[in-house]
Amino acid sequence: MDDDVLDELLQPGAPRAQHELLVAALLHLMSHYTLNSSTGRPGEGPCVKLAAVIERHLNALARLPDADPVLRATCEQLSAKWSAHVDRALPVPLPVRRPLLARILGQGGRRAEPVLAT
């Protein structure tokens, strides 16, 4: 969701119809996520990007100052759960490899200082 749309929704005088539109969009996204996860076709399944968008919508609803307190609390709890789900679904980053020259020379790419006998 664009940040300017969120800014408009968070303003105190925002019409309630915008809140309802945000809830409707959220339900639409969640239904698509559920449908994609139940297809059972290889290579298809729940989309991490869609889950991240759902989490952002929940977070936006939780931050609406004039929304119903029960709705805000529910969205806050669900946002935390979707955020954890997105974090688990993201691929594990590969370890950073040192450049080839650094591996050849050792010690992070710097030459070892010669040890002088005294």
C-alpha angles and dihedrals in degrees: 000000000000116000093229090058089051091049090054091050093049094055113107095238096051112136117252088234088071090055090051090048090054091050090049091050090049093051090048092052092046092052091052090049091051093047092050092050093052100050093094092207116139114257092018127094142111113343116231091208091054090049089052091051090050090051091051091050091050090049091050091051091048090055097051105118097207099039120114110280092232091052091048093049093047092049091048092054093044091047090057091049094048090047090054089047091053091048091052093047096052115099117257109255116244116247113264110253122213116242116271094251091051091051091049094048095038128212096073096306099307122114116245114252112245114251111237118212114226 
